[in-house]
Amino acid sequence: MGKWFGAVSDVRKAQQNNKKPPLFKKLFQAGSVEEEALALLIHEKTIKEQELELQTLLNWRYGFGTWKELIELRRKIKQEREDTIYKQQQRVDAFMDGALILGLIVVMGGMVVGVVYLLKLNGTI
């Protein structure tokens, strides 16, 4: 069940990240909007279905209220996970965006310097 909760957390975080994707992802991993929306919808419906099955199973096997205990434990795990894994991913995304922007600035600067150099060689400047 731990793996299931981890996968659910990953899917929900991916949904959140799709609302504000980093620049690197926008440029190089663009896909069909319809395809992405359908995949997210199917994942969410599957998660709800599985969650209801788990709730029924746990409450039936271990007594009423077990599901609520599990939800509280899940909140604690989710908070720890966000504090470590997701913040690290955000730093990586920010670094990639920064590197991409820096690379573009260097290329544009090189082009400007090259044009100025060529103009000086021709005696135009």
N, C-alpha and C positions, 0 to 999 in steps of 0.2 A: 504494500500500500504506500510505502514511502516513495517508491519510484513513481507511482501513479500521481501522488500529490506534487512531486517535483515536475512531472510532465505537465500537469494542469497549470502549475505556476509559470512554467516556461511558455505555454501557449497564451496565457493571459498577458504576460509581459510582452510577448511578440505582438499581440493585438494593440497594446499600449504604444509600443515602439513604431508600429505602422502608421499611427496618427501623426508622428513627427519623426520620420526617418532621417538619419544623418545624410549629409551631402554625398558622401562616398556611395552609399546605397542607392540614393536617387539617381546618380549618374551611371552606375555600372550594373545594378541589379533590378532594373525596372522590368516589371512584367505586366500582364494583363490585369486590369483593375477588377474585372468580373471574376477572373480565376482566383485572385487573392481573396476577394470578398466571399466567394462560395466556399473556399477552403476554411476560412475563419468561421463562417456560419456552421458548417458541418462539424468542425471541432467543438464549437460551443455547445451544440445540440447533443453531441456524443458525451461530452463532459457532464451535462445536466442529467442525462439518462443514467450514466454510470454512478453518479453521485447519489441519486435516489436509490439505486440498487444497493449501494454500500450502506446507506443510512438504514434501510430496512433490515439488511443482514446483520449489522452490528447491534442495532437496538433489539432485534429478536434474539440474537445469540447471547449478548452480555447484559441485557437489561436496558430499560428505558433510561435515556440520559447519556448513554455511551457516546452517541453521535455528538452531543454538545461538548463533551470532554475532548473528543477528537478535534473538533473545530477550534477550541481554545489552544490546543497543542499545535495545530496547524498554523494559527496566527503567529505564535512564537517562532516557529520554524521559518515562516514566510518573512518575518521581520529580519531574522538573522541572515537569511539568504539575500534579501535586498541589500542589506548593509555590506555584504562582501562581494558576491558574484556580480550582481547587476551594476554596482558602482564601478567595478573593475571594467565591465563591458562598456559602460558609458565613457570611461577614461580612454579606452582603446578607440572608440568611435570618434571622440573629440580629437585624439592624436591623429587619426587617419584624415579627418577633415582638415586639420591644421597642416598636415604634410601635403595634402592635395593643393590647398590654397597657396602654401609656400612654393611648391613646385611650379604652379601656374605663374606666380609672381616672378620667379627666377627665369622662366622661359620668356615671359613678356619683357622683362628687363634685358635679357640677352638679345632679344630681337631689336629692341630700341637701340642698344649699344651697337649692334651690328649695322643697323641702318645708318646711324650717325657716322660710324667708321667708314662705311662705303661712300657716303656723301662727302666726307673729308678727302677721301682718296680721289674722287672725281673733281674735287675743287669746287663743289657747289656751295659748301659752307665755308 
